[in-house]
């Protein structure tokens, strides 16, 4: 990106983008209403002052290097779970918006709506629209069912179709995993399943699988053969090095551990630990993780 090339009435060069309809407010003029000056550093890179590179002003009036803000959007979230904190201004947490960013923002907004709709559908399915977290004044999600649902449920981006798929409740994520292969994230609809396993009402979009090594909902699909939950995937050598007779039978916790009691956390009967198993359509049953 190139600088605007124009100058303000005092002769200071515009530090905005070339081709913008409205110039960036002058960073060198002494304007008391201006949030940023030419001496300010970019609050994303923290290495160069704002005038060193073409800048944009977001709708919240905060100014950043164009390339810095674009890199944040292109890198998107950290780890495997979809989160949208990167979509907010680094200073005031207002939603990022600027005409020059529409190309990179459009697919992110589509994914956001996908996660939002699926989260709300699951929240309604679980009968939680009247829970205290949404209806009790003073809570961070008061009258915000979408925000609560997107925080409660963990969704992942399928590497094949690009859609979001359910991977359990957010509280079931025991660790933040940055060391993963995005190609291993595959939704139930993109796994090669038989036509008999498709839901006649909802199709493949809500098909879910059990972790091969425990009684948890699967998130990862690796080697073209194996479904893992988050914990078993993050420590896959622990379970993949165990022979089938060594694996604990239902109810089984992650990492080859046996749960107490006799009730399966998934609430259903399934093949022995170590076998692949489709849980069927999530909207046609009420599944829980532990």
TORDO-308725 format. One record per residue (C-alpha): chain; x, y, z; residue in three letters. Coordinates in steps of 0.1 Angstrom, whole numbers, plus 5000, padded with zeros to 4 digits. Example, Ala and Ser with C-alpha at 12.3 -4.5 7.8 and 13.67 -1.06 7.14 Angstrom:
BEGIN
> A/5123/4955/5078/ala
> A/5137/4989/5071/ser
END
This chain:
BEGIN
> A/5000/5000/5000/unk
> A/5012/5035/4992/unk
> A/5007/5068/5010/unk
> A/4979/5091/5000/unk
> A/5002/5117/4984/unk
> A/4980/5146/4993/unk
> A/4988/5173/5019/unk
> A/4968/5192/5045/unk
> A/4963/5230/5044/unk
> A/4995/5234/5064/unk
> A/5016/5214/5040/unk
> A/5019/5182/5061/unk
> A/5018/5150/5039/unk
> A/4988/5128/5045/unk
> A/4998/5095/5061/unk
> A/4966/5077/5050/unk
> A/4961/5052/5021/unk
> A/4963/5062/4985/unk
> A/4929/5063/4968/unk
> A/4908/5068/4999/unk
> A/4877/5090/4995/unk
> A/4884/5109/5027/unk
> A/4919/5116/5039/unk
> A/4932/5105/5073/unk
> A/4932/5133/5099/unk
> A/4966/5151/5098/unk
> A/4989/5135/5124/unk
> A/5012/5166/5124/unk
> A/4986/5193/5130/unk
> A/4980/5204/5166/unk
> A/4943/5193/5169/unk
> A/4931/5189/5205/unk
> A/4902/5166/5193/unk
> A/4927/5142/5176/unk
> A/4933/5109/5194/unk
> A/4967/5103/5177/unk
> A/4997/5124/5167/unk
> A/5028/5119/5146/unk
> A/5047/5110/5177/unk
> A/5025/5081/5186/unk
> A/5036/5045/5180/unk
> A/5013/5020/5162/unk
> A/4997/5002/5191/unk
> A/4998/4969/5172/unk
> A/5035/4966/5162/unk
> A/5049/4989/5189/unk
> A/5080/4993/5168/unk
> A/5074/5022/5144/unk
> A/5056/5055/5147/unk
> A/5023/5059/5129/unk
> A/5037/5082/5101/unk
> A/5062/5055/5090/unk
> A/5036/5035/5071/unk
> A/5002/5041/5055/unk
> A/4975/5043/5082/unk
> A/4938/5039/5085/unk
> A/4913/5053/5110/unk
> A/4887/5028/5122/unk
> A/4851/5037/5129/unk
> A/4861/5040/5166/unk
> A/4886/5068/5156/unk
> A/4917/5048/5166/unk
> A/4945/5048/5140/unk
> A/4968/5020/5131/unk
> A/4992/5010/5104/unk
> A/4971/4994/5076/unk
> A/4994/4964/5072/unk
> A/4994/4958/5110/unk
> A/4956/4957/5113/unk
> A/4953/4936/5082/unk
> A/4978/4910/5095/unk
> A/4957/4906/5127/unk
> A/4927/4899/5106/unk
> A/4945/4875/5083/unk
> A/4961/4855/5111/unk
> A/4927/4854/5129/unk
> A/4924/4835/5162/unk
> A/4950/4816/5181/unk
> A/4948/4779/5186/unk
> A/4922/4755/5172/unk
> A/4890/4769/5186/unk
> A/4872/4797/5167/unk
> A/4872/4829/5187/unk
> A/4866/4864/5175/unk
> A/4886/4886/5199/unk
> A/4909/4895/5170/unk
> A/4879/4912/5153/unk
> A/4879/4940/5179/unk
> A/4900/4972/5180/unk
> A/4931/4965/5201/unk
> A/4925/4996/5221/unk
> A/4888/5000/5228/unk
> A/4874/4966/5217/unk
> A/4849/4980/5192/unk
> A/4843/4959/5161/unk
> A/4869/4966/5134/unk
> A/4855/4982/5103/unk
> A/4870/5001/5074/unk
> A/4863/5002/5036/unk
> A/4899/4990/5028/unk
> A/4894/4959/5049/unk
> A/4861/4947/5034/unk
> A/4878/4920/5013/unk
> A/4894/4903/5044/unk
> A/4865/4911/5067/unk
> A/4837/4896/5045/unk
> A/4846/4859/5050/unk
> A/4852/4865/5087/unk
> A/4817/4880/5091/unk
> A/4803/4850/5073/unk
> A/4820/4826/5097/unk
> A/4809/4847/5126/unk
> A/4773/4844/5115/unk
> A/4777/4807/5110/unk
> A/4790/4802/5145/unk
> A/4764/4825/5160/unk
> A/4734/4807/5143/unk
> A/4747/4773/5152/unk
> A/4754/4783/5188/unk
> A/4720/4798/5192/unk
> A/4704/4767/5177/unk
> A/4723/4745/5202/unk
> A/4714/4768/5231/unk
> A/4677/4766/5222/unk
> A/4680/4728/5218/unk
> A/4696/4726/5253/unk
> A/4667/4747/5267/unk
> A/4690/4774/5281/unk
> A/4674/4806/5267/unk
> A/4659/4812/5301/unk
> A/4691/4806/5322/unk
> A/4703/4831/5347/unk
> A/4734/4839/5327/unk
> A/4712/4856/5301/unk
> A/4682/4868/5322/unk
> A/4698/4879/5355/unk
> A/4707/4917/5355/unk
> A/4743/4924/5361/unk
> A/4758/4895/5343/unk
> A/4782/4899/5314/unk
> A/4758/4881/5291/unk
> A/4726/4898/5303/unk
> A/4701/4899/5274/unk
> A/4729/4886/5251/unk
> A/4720/4850/5243/unk
> A/4743/4850/5212/unk
> A/4773/4861/5233/unk
> A/4766/4835/5259/unk
> A/4761/4807/5234/unk
> A/4793/4815/5215/unk
> A/4812/4815/5248/unk
> A/4796/4783/5261/unk
> A/4801/4762/5230/unk
> A/4834/4755/5212/unk
> A/4833/4756/5174/unk
> A/4861/4747/5150/unk
> A/4866/4756/5113/unk
> A/4865/4726/5090/unk
> A/4896/4725/5068/unk
> A/4876/4710/5039/unk
> A/4844/4730/5037/unk
> A/4853/4761/5058/unk
> A/4822/4758/5079/unk
> A/4821/4758/5117/unk
> A/4814/4726/5135/unk
> A/4806/4718/5172/unk
> A/4834/4704/5193/unk
> A/4819/4703/5228/unk
> A/4815/4729/5255/unk
> A/4842/4755/5260/unk
> A/4847/4744/5296/unk
> A/4858/4710/5283/unk
> A/4890/4726/5268/unk
> A/4916/4719/5293/unk
> A/4944/4736/5275/unk
> A/4951/4762/5248/unk
> A/4967/4743/5220/unk
> A/4987/4762/5194/unk
> A/5005/4731/5181/unk
> A/4980/4715/5158/unk
> A/4976/4708/5121/unk
> A/4946/4727/5107/unk
> A/4941/4699/5081/unk
> A/4931/4676/5111/unk
> A/4900/4698/5118/unk
> A/4873/4680/5098/unk
> A/4836/4683/5104/unk
> A/4812/4653/5105/unk
> A/4798/4663/5071/unk
> A/4832/4661/5054/unk
> A/4842/4627/5069/unk
> A/4836/4599/5045/unk
> A/4804/4584/5061/unk
> A/4778/4561/5047/unk
> A/4745/4575/5035/unk
> A/4728/4555/5062/unk
> A/4745/4576/5088/unk
> A/4732/4609/5074/unk
> A/4703/4625/5093/unk
> A/4672/4625/5071/unk
> A/4661/4658/5087/unk
> A/4694/4677/5091/unk
> A/4718/4660/5066/unk
> A/4755/4659/5074/unk
> A/4759/4694/5090/unk
> A/4753/4682/5126/unk
> A/4769/4647/5124/unk
> A/4793/4642/5154/unk
> A/4818/4615/5163/unk
> A/4831/4600/5195/unk
> A/4868/4602/5204/unk
> A/4883/4568/5195/unk
> A/4901/4567/5228/unk
> A/4876/4580/5254/unk
> A/4840/4589/5259/unk
> A/4843/4625/5248/unk
> A/4831/4644/5217/unk
> A/4857/4644/5189/unk
> A/4871/4676/5176/unk
> A/4901/4664/5154/unk
> A/4901/4639/5126/unk
> A/4937/4627/5119/unk
> A/4955/4603/5095/unk
> A/4922/4600/5075/unk
> A/4910/4574/5100/unk
> A/4910/4586/5136/unk
> A/4888/4610/5157/unk
> A/4903/4626/5187/unk
> A/4889/4649/5215/unk
> A/4910/4679/5224/unk
> A/4929/4663/5253/unk
> A/4937/4630/5236/unk
> A/4948/4649/5205/unk
> A/4971/4672/5224/unk
> A/4988/4641/5240/unk
> A/4981/4616/5212/unk
> A/5012/4595/5217/unk
> A/4999/4585/5251/unk
> A/4968/4568/5236/unk
> A/4980/4558/5202/unk
> A/5008/4538/5218/unk
> A/4984/4518/5239/unk
> A/4971/4485/5226/unk
> A/4934/4480/5224/unk
> A/4933/4457/5254/unk
> A/4951/4484/5274/unk
> A/4925/4511/5267/unk
> A/4899/4516/5294/unk
> A/4864/4506/5286/unk
> A/4833/4529/5290/unk
> A/4831/4551/5309/unk
> A/4866/4562/5298/unk
> A/4883/4596/5304/unk
> A/4909/4611/5281/unk
> A/4945/4598/5281/unk
> A/4937/4562/5289/unk
> A/4921/4568/5322/unk
> A/4891/4550/5336/unk
> A/4861/4570/5350/unk
> A/4843/4559/5382/unk
> A/4808/4546/5379/unk
> A/4790/4529/5351/unk
> A/4773/4557/5332/unk
> A/4788/4569/5299/unk
> A/4793/4607/5298/unk
> A/4778/4606/5263/unk
> A/4747/4590/5276/unk
> A/4746/4561/5251/unk
> A/4759/4527/5243/unk
> A/4788/4525/5218/unk
> A/4815/4501/5206/unk
> A/4845/4493/5227/unk
> A/4871/4521/5233/unk
> A/4895/4520/5203/unk
> A/4868/4518/5176/unk
> A/4855/4547/5155/unk
> A/4819/4555/5162/unk
> A/4795/4581/5148/unk
> A/4772/4597/5174/unk
> A/4747/4607/5147/unk
> A/4729/4640/5144/unk
> A/4735/4664/5173/unk
> A/4702/4681/5169/unk
> A/4683/4649/5172/unk
> A/4698/4641/5206/unk
> A/4711/4659/5236/unk
> A/4748/4651/5240/unk
> A/4770/4663/5268/unk
> A/4807/4663/5274/unk
> A/4826/4662/5307/unk
END
